[in-house]
Amino acid sequence: MLREHIERLALQVSKCEKCDLALKRERAIPGEGPLDAEIFLVGQAPFDSEQKNGRPFWGVTGSFLRYFLGRAEVNFYDCWRTNLLKCPLPRYGRPKWRQVNACLPYLEEELKLIGPKIIVPLGKWATKGLLSLFGIPRPEKNSMIPEMFGEAIYAGNYIIFPLPHPASLVYRSSLWDPTVSLFELLGSFLSSLRKGELDE
């Protein structure tokens, strides 16, 4: 039954025309992963390589992400993988709130169906989108979002743990070591959670 709901949602995503991003896409990219995933990864939007094979977090940034998750002792393939926007942005484009709001119901439905414990938004826009979805006040400036990376945010039955998006390393290799450290914080947090050292 759950698989049927997921497949139905993927079909809705593939046919979506709720915003202007649908006009120039090759395809929309639905989420994928194990249906009992405890960790739920959310990127900003699909990239070109994801357009080609129809799967989230593929190509160079996907390789980076698998490495960083390994530093947190998390298996990429044990996580549910999805994006805030299901269609790619124009090259060098940034999300618009009308586009985010059009896609948020799909993300909300994915969360309800998968029921993860930890949501890991990757990057500024994924973090802002999750905060908006849960009605959590957003920082006034985008430049303040990175200050939230590596800190747990409790939202109902979920724990949101924002981290940087590996795509940033394609242009700024100087961020490599800080990104490794932040993902290792996720590993430490998960270890403490399993040991029951954190408050519910």
Salt bridges, closest charged atoms under 4 A:
ASP20 OD1 - ARG98 NE 3.37
GLU32 OE2 - ARG55 NE 3.02
GLU32 OE2 - ARG81 NH2 3.03
GLU38 OE2 - LYS117 NZ 3.68
ASP48 OD2 - ARG91 NH2 2.70
GLU110 OE1 - LYS86 NZ 2.69
GLU184 OE2 - ARG71 NH2 2.67
